[in-house]
Amino acid sequence: MSLALATLIYEWRRYLAAVIALALSGMLVLVMQGLFIGIIHTALATTERSRADIFIMPVKVPSLVNGDPTLPKRVQPQIFQNPHVTEVRSLEEAFGAWVNHAGAGGKQVQTFLSIWAVDPSPNAVTLPIDFDERTRVALMEPGAIAVDASALDRLGTKLGAQASINGHAVHVRAILHGYQSVDQTAVVASRETVRLLARVDSATTGETGPLLVRVDDPAHIDLVRDQLNAAGHGTYRAWNRTDFNKVNEDALMSQQIIGVMLIFLTFVAVLIGVGITSQTLRGAILSNIREFASLRALGISMGSLRLIVMELSVWAGVAGVAAAAIITFLVSFAADMAGLPIVIHIAPALMICAMLMIIAVVSGAMSLGILKRSQPADLLR
């Protein structure tokens, strides 16, 4: 065991503040980034949790965010021409004015929301995989809707309650989890109910929403995607599930407010980490200055002492990363119990771990100047 690691273990109380500062800095960035990503995935849950293998979008609309994803209706029969395609359905969305039935002593709620359409037939390509049989059957009733649990208070409703959308009566027949919306409240209904509620019936227009496609064999997904793109001649673009989810997530993450907030949080975390960690290391080294002076008296060079301090800061960084992982796991677990979605990807997490190690090394370098006080002559005082 090295001298630096032995010192950190034996005098862990002196370095605890530095480890906690690093852990909280990493946790702050990880949790906030994971919360943003989680909210994005819940907003896109209708497509991400569908049974589709391939998604068809207009060529000039690279994502479902900030663009018109409608396609000409003639595209749908073209997709069926591929021999590996077994099902093609459109993703339909409508908008409406919500008015709840407050009842005696209740609060009247009027708001604007979006309604996503699913096909409640068994194993339909648009039916999310996390819809249980009770929810699927409930949505077969005309006028039935499903509402995320987080939106119940906002809409002033509950399971079994009645309301109206665009003047049409609806009934809350199912409660969903993990379908929160980023900005506008969204509910889910059957395709027939959505067409009843919509102000414009998509069935009578020449346009349709993005297409969700199922293929006969998962091994053929990329092959079918390439074949569809070649056959489209620039009319549409086909995406596999992984690429489609990635471009939608990137599109939402690139929104100005989200980017600014993440940059600001990272900047604050770096300041906190460097400030507290460097001062903690300086204080710990200063408290052990006589030990460092003894090492110099034994012939240990100043360069070797600096290496010990730098190694000490690296081990503090490793402990901070481990503590950040534990705290982040606990916070994520608590958030999940509270219904807040947190999704942490490996690549960003590794980048944040690298950031914590850099903070630890920089803090160690900033505390090297204190070693100048380790004069062997001071041992004689």
C-alpha positions as CSV (number, residue, x, y, z in Angstrom):
1,M,0.0,0.0,0.0
2,S,1.4,3.4,-1.0
3,L,2.0,6.1,1.5
4,A,-0.6,8.4,0.0
5,L,-3.4,5.7,0.2
6,A,-2.4,4.8,3.7
7,T,-2.5,8.4,4.7
8,L,-6.0,8.8,3.2
9,I,-7.3,5.7,5.0
10,Y,-5.7,6.5,8.3
11,E,-6.7,10.2,8.4
12,W,-10.0,9.9,6.4
13,R,-11.7,12.5,8.6
14,R,-9.4,15.2,7.3
15,Y,-10.2,14.4,3.7
16,L,-13.9,13.6,4.1
17,A,-15.0,17.1,3.1
18,A,-13.1,16.9,-0.2
19,V,-14.6,13.5,-0.9
20,I,-18.1,14.7,-0.1
21,A,-17.6,17.9,-2.2
22,L,-16.6,15.8,-5.2
23,A,-19.5,13.4,-4.6
24,L,-22.1,16.1,-4.4
25,S,-20.7,17.9,-7.5
26,G,-20.9,14.7,-9.5
27,M,-24.3,13.8,-8.1
28,L,-25.7,17.3,-8.9
29,V,-24.7,17.0,-12.6
30,L,-25.6,13.4,-13.0
31,V,-29.1,13.7,-11.4
32,M,-30.0,16.8,-13.3
33,Q,-28.9,15.5,-16.6
34,G,-30.6,12.2,-15.8
35,L,-33.8,14.0,-14.9
36,F,-33.8,15.9,-18.2
37,I,-33.2,12.7,-20.1
38,G,-35.8,10.9,-18.1
39,I,-38.4,13.6,-18.8
40,I,-37.5,13.5,-22.5
41,H,-38.0,9.7,-22.6
42,T,-41.4,10.0,-20.9
43,A,-42.5,12.6,-23.4
44,L,-41.5,10.3,-26.2
45,A,-42.8,7.2,-24.4
46,T,-45.6,6.6,-27.0
47,T,-43.1,5.9,-29.7
48,E,-40.2,4.5,-27.6
49,R,-42.5,1.9,-26.0
50,S,-44.4,1.0,-29.1
51,R,-43.8,-2.4,-30.8
52,A,-42.5,-0.8,-34.0
53,D,-39.2,-1.9,-35.5
54,I,-38.9,0.9,-38.0
55,F,-40.2,4.5,-38.1
56,I,-41.0,6.5,-41.2
57,M,-40.6,10.3,-41.2
58,P,-40.4,13.0,-43.9
59,V,-36.8,13.5,-45.2
60,K,-36.6,17.1,-44.1
61,V,-37.9,16.4,-40.6
62,P,-35.1,14.6,-38.7
63,S,-37.1,14.2,-35.4
64,L,-40.5,14.5,-33.8
65,V,-39.4,17.7,-32.2
66,N,-39.9,21.1,-33.8
67,G,-41.1,19.9,-37.1
68,D,-44.2,18.8,-39.1
69,P,-43.9,14.9,-39.2
70,T,-46.9,14.4,-41.5
71,L,-46.5,12.3,-44.6
72,P,-48.7,11.9,-47.7
73,K,-51.1,9.0,-47.3
74,R,-49.8,7.4,-50.5
75,V,-46.6,6.4,-48.5
76,Q,-48.4,3.8,-46.3
77,P,-49.3,1.4,-49.2
78,Q,-45.7,1.8,-50.5
79,I,-44.3,0.5,-47.3
80,F,-46.5,-2.6,-47.5
81,Q,-44.8,-3.5,-50.8
82,N,-41.7,-4.7,-48.9
83,P,-42.2,-8.5,-48.4
84,H,-40.7,-8.3,-44.8
85,V,-43.2,-5.7,-43.6
86,T,-46.1,-7.2,-41.6
87,E,-47.8,-4.1,-40.2
88,V,-47.9,-0.4,-40.8
89,R,-49.9,2.1,-38.7
90,S,-49.7,5.9,-38.4
91,L,-48.9,7.7,-35.2
92,E,-51.8,10.2,-34.7
93,E,-51.9,13.2,-32.4
94,A,-54.7,15.6,-31.8
95,F,-55.1,18.7,-29.6
96,G,-58.0,19.8,-27.5
97,A,-59.5,22.0,-24.8
98,W,-59.9,20.1,-21.6
99,V,-62.6,20.9,-19.1
100,N,-63.0,18.7,-16.0
101,H,-66.3,18.0,-14.1
102,A,-65.4,19.5,-10.8
103,G,-68.4,18.4,-8.9
104,A,-69.6,20.0,-5.6
105,G,-66.8,21.9,-4.0
106,G,-64.3,21.0,-6.7
107,K,-62.0,23.2,-8.7
108,Q,-62.8,23.9,-12.3
109,V,-59.8,23.2,-14.6
110,Q,-59.6,24.4,-18.2
111,T,-56.4,23.7,-20.1
112,F,-55.1,22.7,-23.5
113,L,-53.7,19.2,-24.0
114,S,-52.6,16.8,-26.6
115,I,-54.1,13.3,-27.2
116,W,-52.0,10.5,-28.6
117,A,-53.8,7.7,-30.4
118,V,-53.1,4.0,-30.0
119,D,-54.7,0.9,-31.4
120,P,-56.1,-1.1,-28.5
121,S,-56.2,-4.4,-30.5
122,P,-53.9,-7.1,-29.1
123,N,-50.2,-6.8,-30.0
124,A,-50.9,-3.7,-32.2
125,V,-47.7,-2.0,-33.4
126,T,-48.8,1.3,-31.8
127,L,-49.8,-0.2,-28.5
128,P,-47.0,0.5,-25.9
129,I,-45.5,-2.6,-24.5
130,D,-46.1,-1.5,-20.9
131,F,-49.9,-1.3,-21.3
132,D,-51.4,-4.1,-19.4
133,E,-54.5,-6.0,-20.6
134,R,-56.8,-4.0,-18.3
135,T,-55.6,-0.7,-19.9
136,R,-55.9,-2.1,-23.4
137,V,-59.5,-3.3,-22.8
138,A,-60.4,0.0,-21.1
139,L,-59.3,2.1,-24.1
140,M,-61.6,0.1,-26.4
141,E,-64.6,1.9,-24.9
142,P,-65.6,5.0,-27.0
143,G,-64.6,8.2,-25.2
144,A,-62.2,6.4,-22.8
145,I,-58.8,8.0,-22.1
146,A,-55.7,7.1,-20.1
147,V,-54.0,9.8,-18.0
148,D,-50.5,9.8,-16.4
149,A,-50.7,9.7,-12.6
150,S,-48.6,12.9,-12.4
151,A,-51.3,14.8,-14.4
152,L,-54.3,13.9,-12.3
153,D,-54.1,16.9,-10.0
154,R,-53.2,19.3,-12.8
155,L,-56.3,18.2,-14.7
156,G,-58.4,18.1,-11.6
157,T,-59.6,14.5,-12.3
158,K,-59.3,10.9,-11.1
159,L,-59.9,7.4,-12.2
160,G,-63.5,7.0,-13.3
161,A,-64.1,10.7,-13.5
162,Q,-65.8,12.4,-16.5
163,A,-64.6,15.4,-18.4
164,S,-64.8,17.0,-21.8
165,I,-62.3,17.5,-24.6
166,N,-63.4,19.9,-27.4
167,G,-66.9,19.6,-26.1
168,H,-67.0,15.8,-26.3
169,A,-67.5,13.7,-23.1
170,V,-64.6,11.5,-22.1
171,H,-64.0,9.2,-19.1
172,V,-60.7,8.5,-17.3
173,R,-60.6,4.7,-17.6
174,A,-56.9,4.0,-16.9
175,I,-53.9,5.5,-15.0
176,L,-50.5,5.5,-16.6
177,H,-47.0,5.8,-15.1
178,G,-44.0,7.2,-16.9
179,Y,-45.9,9.2,-19.5
180,Q,-45.2,12.7,-18.1
181,S,-45.0,15.5,-20.7
182,V,-42.2,18.1,-20.9
183,D,-44.5,21.1,-21.5
184,Q,-48.0,20.2,-22.4
185,T,-50.2,17.6,-20.7
186,A,-50.8,14.6,-22.8
187,V,-53.4,11.8,-22.6
188,V,-53.8,8.6,-24.5
189,A,-56.9,7.3,-26.2
190,S,-57.9,4.8,-29.0
191,R,-57.6,5.9,-32.6
192,E,-61.4,6.0,-32.9
193,T,-61.7,8.2,-29.8
194,V,-59.0,10.6,-31.0
195,R,-60.7,11.0,-34.4
196,L,-63.9,11.8,-32.5
197,L,-62.2,14.4,-30.4
198,A,-60.0,15.9,-33.1
199,R,-61.2,19.2,-34.6
200,V,-59.8,17.9,-38.0
201,D,-60.3,14.3,-38.9
202,S,-57.1,12.9,-40.4
203,A,-59.1,10.2,-42.1
204,T,-60.5,12.7,-44.5
205,T,-57.3,14.5,-45.3
206,G,-54.5,13.5,-47.6
207,E,-51.9,13.4,-44.9
208,T,-51.0,11.0,-42.1
209,G,-48.7,11.0,-39.1
210,P,-45.3,9.2,-38.9
211,L,-45.6,5.6,-39.7
212,L,-44.7,2.8,-37.3
213,V,-43.6,-0.4,-39.1
214,R,-43.2,-4.0,-37.9
215,V,-41.1,-6.5,-39.8
216,D,-41.3,-10.3,-39.8
217,D,-37.9,-10.9,-38.3
218,P,-35.8,-8.7,-36.0
219,A,-32.7,-9.8,-38.0
220,H,-34.1,-8.0,-41.1
221,I,-34.7,-4.6,-39.5
222,D,-31.6,-2.9,-40.9
223,L,-32.0,-4.6,-44.2
224,V,-35.7,-3.4,-44.5
225,R,-34.7,0.1,-43.4
226,D,-32.1,0.3,-46.2
227,Q,-34.6,-1.1,-48.7
228,L,-37.3,1.3,-47.8
229,N,-34.9,4.3,-48.0
230,A,-33.8,3.1,-51.5
231,A,-37.4,2.7,-52.6
232,G,-38.6,6.0,-51.2
233,H,-36.5,8.1,-53.7
234,G,-36.4,11.0,-51.2
235,T,-40.1,10.9,-50.3
236,Y,-39.5,9.7,-46.8
237,R,-36.7,8.4,-44.5
238,A,-36.8,5.2,-42.5
239,W,-35.2,4.9,-39.1
240,N,-34.5,1.9,-36.9
241,R,-35.6,2.1,-33.3
242,T,-32.2,2.9,-31.8
243,D,-31.4,5.8,-34.2
244,F,-34.9,7.2,-34.1
245,N,-34.8,7.4,-30.3
246,K,-31.4,8.9,-30.3
247,V,-32.2,11.8,-32.7
248,N,-35.4,12.6,-30.8
249,E,-33.5,12.7,-27.5
250,D,-30.7,14.8,-29.0
251,A,-33.3,17.2,-30.5
252,L,-34.9,17.8,-27.1
253,M,-31.5,18.0,-25.3
254,S,-30.4,20.7,-27.8
255,Q,-33.2,23.0,-26.7
256,Q,-31.7,26.2,-25.6
257,I,-33.0,26.3,-22.0
258,I,-31.9,22.7,-21.3
259,G,-28.5,23.3,-22.7
260,V,-28.0,26.5,-20.7
261,M,-29.2,24.9,-17.5
262,L,-26.8,21.9,-17.9
263,I,-23.9,24.2,-18.7
264,F,-24.7,26.4,-15.7
265,L,-25.0,23.4,-13.3
266,T,-21.8,21.9,-14.6
267,F,-20.0,25.3,-14.1
268,V,-21.4,25.5,-10.5
269,A,-20.4,21.9,-9.7
270,V,-16.8,22.5,-10.9
271,L,-16.5,25.7,-8.8
272,I,-17.8,23.9,-5.8
273,G,-15.6,20.9,-6.3
274,V,-12.4,22.8,-7.0
275,G,-13.0,25.3,-4.2
276,I,-13.9,22.9,-1.4
277,T,-11.5,20.1,-2.5
278,S,-8.5,22.4,-2.9
279,Q,-9.0,24.0,0.5
280,T,-9.6,20.7,2.2
281,L,-6.4,19.3,0.7
282,R,-4.4,22.4,1.7
283,G,-5.8,22.1,5.3
284,A,-5.0,18.4,5.5
285,I,-1.5,18.9,4.2
286,L,-0.9,21.8,6.5
287,S,-2.0,19.7,9.5
288,N,0.6,17.1,8.5
289,I,3.4,19.6,7.6
290,R,5.7,18.2,10.3
291,E,5.4,14.7,8.8
292,F,6.4,16.1,5.4
293,A,9.3,18.0,7.1
294,S,10.4,14.7,8.6
295,L,10.4,13.0,5.2
296,R,12.5,15.9,3.8
297,A,14.9,15.4,6.7
298,L,15.2,11.8,5.8
299,G,16.3,12.8,2.3
300,I,13.0,12.6,0.4
301,S,13.1,15.2,-2.4
302,M,10.5,17.9,-2.9
303,G,9.6,16.3,-6.2
304,S,8.7,13.0,-4.4
305,L,6.6,14.9,-1.9
306,R,4.7,16.6,-4.7
307,L,4.1,13.2,-6.2
308,I,2.7,12.0,-2.9
309,V,0.3,14.9,-2.7
310,M,-0.8,14.4,-6.3
311,E,-1.3,10.7,-5.7
312,L,-3.3,11.6,-2.5
313,S,-5.6,13.9,-4.6
314,V,-6.1,11.0,-7.2
315,W,-7.2,8.6,-4.4
316,A,-9.5,11.3,-3.0
317,G,-10.9,11.6,-6.5
318,V,-11.5,7.9,-6.7
319,A,-13.3,7.9,-3.4
320,G,-15.3,10.9,-4.6
321,V,-16.4,9.1,-7.7
322,A,-17.4,6.0,-5.7
323,A,-19.4,8.2,-3.2
324,A,-21.0,10.0,-6.1
325,A,-22.2,6.7,-7.6
326,I,-23.7,5.6,-4.3
327,I,-25.4,8.9,-3.6
328,T,-26.7,9.1,-7.2
329,F,-28.2,5.6,-6.9
330,L,-29.9,6.5,-3.7
331,V,-31.3,9.8,-5.1
332,S,-32.4,8.0,-8.3
333,F,-34.2,5.3,-6.2
334,A,-36.0,8.0,-4.1
335,A,-36.9,9.9,-7.3
336,D,-38.3,6.7,-8.8
337,M,-40.4,6.1,-5.7
338,A,-41.7,9.7,-6.1
339,G,-42.6,9.2,-9.8
340,L,-39.7,11.3,-11.2
341,P,-38.0,9.7,-14.1
342,I,-34.2,9.6,-14.0
343,V,-32.3,8.0,-16.9
344,I,-28.5,7.9,-16.6
345,H,-26.5,6.8,-19.7
346,I,-23.1,5.3,-19.5
347,A,-21.3,7.8,-21.8
348,P,-22.3,11.0,-19.9
349,A,-21.7,9.2,-16.6
350,L,-18.1,8.3,-17.6
351,M,-17.6,11.9,-18.7
352,I,-18.7,13.2,-15.3
353,C,-16.5,10.7,-13.6
354,A,-13.6,12.0,-15.7
355,M,-14.6,15.6,-14.7
356,L,-14.4,14.7,-11.0
357,M,-11.0,13.2,-11.4
358,I,-9.8,16.3,-13.2
359,I,-11.2,18.4,-10.4
360,A,-9.3,16.3,-7.8
361,V,-6.0,16.5,-9.7
362,V,-6.4,20.3,-10.2
363,S,-7.2,20.7,-6.6
364,G,-4.1,18.7,-5.6
365,A,-1.9,20.8,-7.9
366,M,-3.3,24.0,-6.3
367,S,-2.4,22.7,-2.8
368,L,1.3,21.9,-3.7
369,G,2.5,25.4,-2.6
370,I,1.9,24.5,1.0
371,L,4.8,22.0,0.9
372,K,7.2,24.9,0.9
373,R,6.5,25.2,4.6
374,S,7.9,21.7,5.3
375,Q,11.3,22.8,6.4
376,P,13.4,20.2,8.3
377,A,14.7,23.0,10.6
378,D,11.2,23.5,11.9
379,L,11.5,20.1,13.6
380,L,14.0,21.6,16.0
381,R,11.6,24.3,17.3
